[in-house]
């Protein structure tokens, strides 16, 4: 009786791609973003709605892991200029585990605080020019999918400058500013160390100094760290 051929070893499964919705009222923008994300091999874009109402409907039907949405998507029944944020809040009220990345042309912190008003977990606020930086966008998508939070470093810089004018904080060193920007990106101490070519101990020293100057309690929880810094910098 002939021997049966040995079974081939099972092929390793590819890592599961994150299922995403890309929302923008401009067809070319959302299709360009779709293609960019698909090209990474990490994200499967399952829908590309063109309005806030369509985004809410698609989220209910398709159950994505992450939503990437423009902040402005004009339509009746939505607050002008806040459509993407309002849609994000509505979606997360029904499905709290869905991560949301809001892309905005506004560096004014009022929009970021509107997004984060009920909490920061699973939310990111990025300026729209980050779309051209695939690594930056993917980093935000991974972070919110894991429950983290991200705020564009340019917004943080604006908040720091505002408080500096008021004289309400001790001066940060250039290195502390670098570390604070990386914290705003939702990075852990290890991620900050790699990004800035520093030792872990050097990062920890700068993080502790930042929290001391801000009068905040240090925390290893990444999204809570971002939330705490934002709450202080945005205080009146």
Secondary structure, 3 states (H helix, E strand, C coil): CCCCCCCCCCCCCCCCCEEEEEECCCHHHHHHHHHHHHHCCCEEEEECCCCHHHHHHHHHHHCCCEEEEECCCCCCCCCCCCHHHHHHHHHHHHCCCCEEEEEECCCCHHHHHHHCCCCCCCEEEEEHHHHHCHHHHHHHHHHHHCCCEEECHHHHHHHHHHHHHHCCCCCCCHHHHHHHHHHHCCCCHHHHHHHHCCCHHHHHHHHHHHHHHHCCCCCCCHHHHHHHHHHHHCCC
